[in-house]
Amino acid sequence: MRFMVDRDVLADAVGWVARALPARPPSPVLTGVKVKAETEDGGKVTLASFDYEVSAKIEIGADVEDAGQALVSGRLLAEIAKLLPAKPVTFQLEGAKAVVTCGSSTFTLLTMPLDDYPALPVLPSAVGAIEAGRFASAVGQVAVAATRDETLPLLTGVRVEIEGEKLTFLATDRYRLAIKELTWKPTSPDVSRVALVRARTLSEVAKAFGHTEEIEVSLTAPGIADIIGFAAAGRETTSLLIDGEYPQVRKLLPDTFDNAAVLAVTPLIEAVRRVSLVAERNTPVQIAFSEGEAVLNAGTGDDAQASEVLQADVTSPITVAFNPHYLLEGLSVIDAPSVRLSMTSATRPVLFQGEADGQVKPDYRYLLVPIRFTV
């Protein structure tokens, strides 16, 4: 195998594929990136990684002199490609070694046995497509509510619901709930599917494909090994779905609210950041709503304390307290100039929604459970 490729193209491709490599692989070969060179279509090189759960594959154009394939350390190749001089790169196989040459730099890498490498999963049939920017924004709004606690595998995922042209993302960690609804382009107007996808996977896809124009989403047919796939701009990634029954979290959404307050998002975020500086671990930020204002307080007793007053549109007085981290994460993904907090009592979940020109944006809801506090 021998091919020549532009340094930047190789560095970008290897860097993207290497991001899917496992941190603690069950087998040494899973640290490898599979490099396959073909002379068809004017010459192309495919780079791929797979850890039995997530796969990543990218196809790039190259000047291929001899076809072939090799398995080399993915992270090492990514580091080498990133630091090579801005000149064409030659990659060739010499026996059990791969030689990378660029300008006056030469690296020799040991290859790993291809026979031990697992077969890459096939991208399932497409079920629809969505503009990459809208996909990335939606994932960012919902993934914040998924738990990072691996002992609760179901809650590390985002529930993806497909009903024709309606696409819904939903996530919860038991303390908050995020729901995003948007339209997309299904392959069939009557398509109806549900998938539980790791939030980490969705976030990586959003980051990797966010600069492209459109992302194609694929799902295996019901009854087959559950895999979701994403493809855009010559890149493909697949992931096993999380198995299990997701909790009926929509029942957490109250039917009615007794109180509401509307505040400008940016000043509220800045104020929460400031007052939470004195909030010790696991202590809340209190917000006391009264006519025309919201008073933020943090810190108790003889410890440091902070207070700040903001303008607010308030229907009736109420005081609530929140985990400042959860509060900031929810506010930071509100895509509107103002946020409406709909409340029932100091202990019942509070609904956060964006508001623009006096109109609530119904496509995104962030429900946050307050922290009980003593006066």
C-alpha positions in Angstrom: 0.0 0.0 0.0 1.2 3.5 -0.9 -0.6 6.8 -1.2 0.1 10.5 -1.0 -2.4 13.0 0.6 -2.5 16.6 1.7 -1.3 17.1 5.3 -4.3 19.1 6.5 -6.7 16.6 4.9 -5.0 13.7 6.6 -4.7 15.4 10.0 -8.4 16.4 10.0 -9.5 12.9 8.9 -7.4 11.0 11.4 -8.2 13.4 14.2 -11.9 12.9 13.7 -11.7 9.1 13.5 -9.4 8.9 16.5 -11.9 10.8 18.7 -14.1 7.6 18.7 -11.3 5.5 20.1 -12.0 4.0 23.5 -10.1 5.3 26.5 -9.9 1.8 28.1 -10.1 -0.6 25.2 -11.0 -4.3 26.0 -8.5 -5.3 23.3 -5.3 -3.6 22.0 -6.4 -3.7 18.4 -9.3 -1.4 19.3 -6.8 1.4 19.8 -6.1 1.1 16.0 -7.3 3.1 13.1 -7.9 1.0 9.9 -6.4 2.7 6.9 -7.6 1.4 3.5 -6.4 2.7 0.2 -8.2 2.1 -3.1 -7.4 3.1 -6.7 -11.1 3.4 -7.7 -12.7 6.8 -8.4 -9.4 8.5 -8.9 -8.0 7.2 -5.7 -9.5 7.3 -2.2 -8.5 6.4 1.4 -10.9 5.3 4.1 -10.0 5.6 7.7 -12.1 3.9 10.4 -12.3 3.1 14.1 -14.6 0.8 16.0 -14.9 -0.3 19.7 -18.0 -2.6 19.4 -20.2 0.3 20.4 -19.3 3.3 18.3 -17.8 3.4 14.9 -16.4 6.3 12.8 -15.5 6.3 9.2 -14.3 8.9 6.8 -13.4 8.9 3.1 -10.8 11.3 1.6 -9.3 11.8 -1.8 -5.7 10.7 -2.3 -3.2 9.9 -4.9 -3.1 6.1 -4.5 -0.2 4.3 -6.1 -0.8 0.8 -4.5 -4.0 -0.3 -2.9 -4.0 -2.0 0.4 -4.9 -1.7 4.1 -3.3 -1.5 7.5 -4.1 -1.1 11.2 -2.0 1.4 13.1 -2.2 3.2 16.5 -4.9 5.8 16.0 -3.9 8.3 18.6 -0.2 8.2 17.6 -1.1 8.7 13.9 -3.4 11.6 14.9 -0.6 13.3 16.9 1.9 12.7 14.1 -0.4 14.1 11.4 -1.2 17.2 13.5 2.5 18.1 13.9 3.8 17.3 10.4 5.0 20.2 8.2 2.6 21.7 5.7 3.7 19.5 2.8 2.2 16.4 1.1 2.3 13.2 3.2 3.3 9.8 1.9 1.9 6.7 3.6 3.3 3.3 2.7 3.3 -0.2 4.0 6.7 -1.9 4.3 6.2 -5.4 5.7 4.8 -5.2 9.2 5.5 -1.5 9.4 3.8 1.7 8.1 6.1 4.5 7.1 4.8 8.1 7.1 7.0 10.6 5.3 6.4 14.4 5.0 9.2 16.7 3.9 12.3 15.8 5.9 10.2 14.0 8.6 9.8 10.2 8.6 7.9 8.1 11.1 7.8 4.3 11.2 4.8 2.7 13.0 4.2 -0.9 13.9 1.0 -2.3 12.4 -1.5 -4.5 14.2 -3.0 -7.7 12.9 -6.0 -6.9 10.7 -7.5 -10.4 11.2 -8.1 -9.5 14.9 -10.0 -6.3 14.1 -13.8 -6.6 14.2 -15.9 -6.0 11.1 -17.3 -2.5 10.9 -21.1 -2.2 11.2 -23.0 -1.3 8.0 -24.8 2.1 8.0 -28.5 1.3 8.4 -31.2 2.6 6.1 -31.8 6.4 6.2 -35.0 7.6 8.0 -34.5 11.3 7.4 -32.3 14.3 7.2 -31.9 17.6 9.1 -29.9 20.8 8.7 -26.7 20.3 10.7 -26.9 23.6 12.5 -30.4 22.9 13.8 -29.4 19.4 14.8 -26.4 20.7 16.8 -28.4 23.4 18.5 -31.2 20.9 19.5 -28.7 18.4 20.9 -26.9 21.1 22.9 -30.2 22.1 24.5 -31.2 18.6 25.5 -27.9 16.8 26.2 -27.3 19.0 29.3 -30.1 17.2 31.1 -28.7 13.7 30.6 -26.9 12.2 33.5 -23.1 11.5 33.5 -23.6 8.8 36.1 -22.9 5.5 34.3 -24.6 3.5 37.0 -27.9 4.9 35.5 -27.3 3.9 31.9 -30.8 4.7 30.7 -30.5 8.3 31.9 -27.2 8.8 30.1 -29.2 8.7 26.9 -31.4 11.1 24.9 -34.7 9.7 23.8 -35.2 10.4 20.1 -38.8 10.3 18.9 -39.7 10.3 15.2 -43.2 10.9 14.1 -43.3 11.9 10.4 -41.9 15.4 10.1 -41.7 15.9 13.8 -38.5 15.1 15.6 -38.3 15.2 19.4 -35.2 15.0 21.7 -35.8 14.3 25.4 -33.4 13.8 28.4 -33.5 13.7 32.2 -31.2 13.0 35.1 -34.1 12.9 37.6 -33.5 16.5 38.7 -34.4 18.2 35.4 -36.0 17.4 32.1 -35.3 18.9 28.7 -37.5 18.5 25.7 -36.8 19.9 22.2 -39.3 19.6 19.3 -38.4 20.5 15.7 -39.2 19.6 12.1 -37.0 17.6 9.8 -37.2 15.8 6.4 -38.2 12.2 6.9 -37.7 9.6 4.1 -41.3 8.6 4.6 -44.2 10.9 5.8 -45.5 8.1 8.1 -42.3 7.0 9.6 -42.6 6.4 13.4 -39.6 5.3 15.4 -38.1 5.7 18.9 -34.4 5.4 19.8 -32.4 5.9 23.0 -29.0 7.3 22.0 -26.1 8.1 24.3 -26.0 11.8 24.9 -22.2 11.6 24.6 -22.6 10.2 21.1 -25.1 12.8 20.0 -22.8 15.6 21.3 -19.8 14.2 19.4 -21.9 14.0 16.2 -23.2 17.6 16.7 -19.6 18.8 17.2 -18.2 16.8 14.2 -21.0 17.5 11.7 -22.1 20.9 12.9 -20.1 22.7 10.1 -21.7 20.6 7.3 -25.0 21.4 5.5 -27.2 18.4 6.3 -27.0 15.3 8.4 -28.6 12.0 7.3 -29.9 9.9 10.1 -30.2 6.1 9.8 -31.8 3.5 12.0 -31.9 -0.3 11.8 -35.4 -1.8 11.3 -37.2 -3.0 14.5 -36.1 -6.4 15.6 -32.6 -6.1 14.3 -29.5 -5.2 16.4 -30.3 -1.6 17.3 -28.0 0.8 15.7 -28.3 4.5 14.8 -26.1 6.1 12.2 -25.2 9.6 11.0 -23.7 10.6 7.7 -22.5 13.9 6.3 -19.8 15.2 4.0 -18.1 11.9 3.5 -18.2 11.0 7.3 -20.1 8.2 8.9 -20.6 7.2 12.5 -22.7 4.5 14.1 -23.6 3.7 17.6 -25.4 0.9 19.5 -28.6 2.2 21.1 -29.2 1.9 24.8 -31.5 -1.0 25.6 -34.3 -0.5 28.1 -37.6 1.2 28.8 -37.2 5.0 29.3 -39.3 6.4 32.2 -42.5 8.2 31.4 -41.0 11.6 32.2 -43.6 13.7 30.4 -45.8 13.1 33.4 -43.5 15.4 35.4 -44.7 18.4 33.4 -47.4 20.2 35.5 -50.7 20.9 33.7 -51.0 24.4 35.1 -48.9 27.0 36.9 -49.9 29.6 39.5 -47.0 32.0 39.1 -44.8 33.3 36.3 -41.8 35.5 36.0 -40.1 36.9 32.9 -36.4 38.0 32.9 -33.8 38.9 30.4 -31.6 35.8 29.8 -28.1 37.4 29.6 -28.4 39.5 32.8 -29.8 36.6 34.7 -27.0 34.3 33.6 -24.4 36.9 34.6 -26.1 37.5 38.0 -26.3 33.7 38.8 -22.6 33.3 38.0 -21.7 36.2 40.3 -23.8 35.2 43.3 -23.0 31.5 43.0 -19.3 32.3 43.6 -20.1 32.2 47.4 -22.4 29.2 47.2 -20.6 26.3 48.8 -20.9 22.8 47.3 -24.5 21.6 47.2 -25.9 24.9 48.4 -28.5 26.7 46.3 -29.0 30.1 44.8 -32.3 31.6 46.0 -34.5 33.8 43.8 -37.1 35.9 45.5 -39.7 37.2 43.0 -41.8 40.2 43.9 -43.5 43.0 42.0 -41.1 44.2 39.3 -38.0 42.5 40.5 -36.1 39.3 41.3 -33.6 39.2 44.2 -30.8 36.6 43.9 -29.2 35.4 47.1 -26.4 32.9 47.9 -24.3 32.1 50.9 -25.6 31.5 54.5 -24.7 32.1 58.1 -21.2 33.4 58.8 -19.9 32.4 55.4 -19.5 34.8 52.4 -22.8 36.0 51.0 -23.9 37.7 47.8 -27.1 39.4 46.6 -28.2 41.0 43.3 -31.4 42.6 42.1 -32.8 42.2 38.6 -35.8 43.6 36.8 -38.5 41.0 36.3 -42.1 40.8 35.2 -43.8 38.9 38.0 -47.4 37.7 38.4 -47.2 37.1 42.2 -44.6 36.8 44.9 -42.7 33.5 45.3 -39.2 32.4 46.4 -37.5 29.4 44.8 -34.0 27.9 45.2 -32.0 26.1 42.5 -28.7 24.2 42.1 -26.7 27.0 40.4 -25.0 24.5 38.0 -28.3 23.1 36.8 -29.8 26.6 36.6 -26.9 27.9 34.5 -26.9 24.9 32.1 -30.6 25.4 31.4 -30.4 29.2 31.0 -27.3 28.9 28.7 -29.2 27.0 26.0 -32.3 29.2 26.0 -32.3 30.6 22.4 -34.4 33.7 23.1 -33.7 37.2 24.6 -35.9 36.5 27.6 -36.8 33.5 29.7 -40.2 32.7 31.3 -40.2 30.8 34.6 -43.6 29.1 35.2 -44.0 28.1 38.9 -46.5 26.4 41.2 -44.8 26.4 44.6 -41.3 26.6 46.1 -41.0 22.8 46.0 -42.6 21.9 42.7 -40.7 21.7 39.3 -40.2 25.1 37.5 -40.6 25.3 33.8 -38.1 27.4 31.8 -39.0 28.6 28.3 -37.6 31.1 25.9 -39.7 34.2 25.2 -39.4 36.8 22.4 -41.7 39.8 21.8 -44.0 38.6 24.5 -44.5 35.2 22.9 -43.4 32.0 24.6 -41.3 29.7 22.3 -43.0 26.3 22.7 -40.4 24.2 21.0 -38.0 23.9 24.0 -38.8 23.2 27.6 -36.4 22.9 30.5 -38.0 21.6 33.8 -35.9 22.0 36.9 -36.7 20.7 40.4 -36.1 23.4 43.1 -34.0 22.7 46.2 -35.8 22.9 49.5 -34.6 25.7 51.7 -35.2 27.1 55.2 -35.8 30.8 55.9 
